[in-house]
């Protein structure tokens, strides 16, 4: 459900930016770049400002590596559907950035083209933090040691969160 919502919002941004192209490609590209970077900034700031403190009650029950994983992927743990929506939104805009970037470069709008293509690289780590299973699961299945370790830690933290929440309710 979350991924669908994020894809719909990304599609709305793409369509709105595309409709502005009736005015000009430059206006359309500016609209796309401003909206894409605005969403990225808002999501990044929400990720930064909601990061749990190392001395939070749950963190006291986690090993140091688990605390790092909990802090890195906290939105995924707290609100998986919302994190998936954010991830899908950024990923949709990320892919559209290549199209806008190519069109801009083709038409001599180099600055806007560069900004559109740069978006792909800028958003990658945040997208991974929001939806780690989607982006590390395949690599873990292929035997990538780093991905396997991260997935293992994510599973351990998820189990401890569930136990902690059950303890709180009891």
Residue pairs with C-beta under 8 A, 6 or more apart in sequence:
1 81
1 84
2 80
2 81
2 82
2 83
2 84
2 85
2 88
3 84
3 85
3 87
3 88
4 88
5 81
5 85
5 88
6 84
6 85
6 86
6 87
6 88
6 89
6 90
6 91
6 92
7 88
7 89
7 92
9 85
9 89
9 92
10 88
10 89
10 90
10 91
10 92
10 93
10 96
11 92
13 32
13 35
13 36
13 39
13 93
13 96
14 32
14 92
14 93
14 96
16 31
16 35
17 28
17 29
17 31
17 32
17 35
17 96
17 100
18 28
20 27
20 28
20 31
21 27
21 28
25 103
25 104
25 107
25 109
26 109
26 112
28 100
29 100
29 103
29 104
29 109
29 112
29 113
29 116
30 112
32 96
32 97
32 100
32 116
33 100
33 112
33 115
33 116
33 119
35 93
36 93
36 96
36 97
36 116
36 119
37 115
37 119
39 89
39 90
39 93
40 90
40 93
40 119
40 122
40 123
40 126
43 86
43 89
43 90
43 126
43 130
44 126
46 75
47 74
47 75
47 126
47 129
47 130
50 74
50 75
50 78
51 71
51 74
52 58
52 59
52 70
52 71
52 74
53 59
54 67
54 71
57 164
58 70
58 160
58 161
58 164
59 67
59 70
61 160
61 164
62 70
62 157
62 160
65 153
66 153
66 156
66 157
66 160
69 150
69 153
69 154
69 157
70 77
70 157
70 161
72 129
73 129
73 132
73 154
73 157
75 82
75 83
75 86
75 129
75 130
76 83
76 129
76 130
76 131
76 132
76 154
77 157
77 158
77 161
83 130
83 131
84 130
84 131
84 134
86 130
87 127
87 130
87 131
87 134
88 131
90 123
90 126
90 127
90 130
91 123
91 127
93 119
93 123
94 119
94 120
94 123
94 124
94 127
95 120
97 116
97 117
97 119
97 120
98 116
98 117
98 120
100 112
100 113
100 116
101 112
101 113
101 114
101 115
101 116
101 117
102 113
103 113
104 110
104 112
104 113
104 116
105 113
127 135
128 135
128 136
132 150
132 151
132 154
133 151
133 154
136 144
136 147
136 150
136 151
137 147
137 151
139 146
139 147
140 147
140 148
140 150
140 151
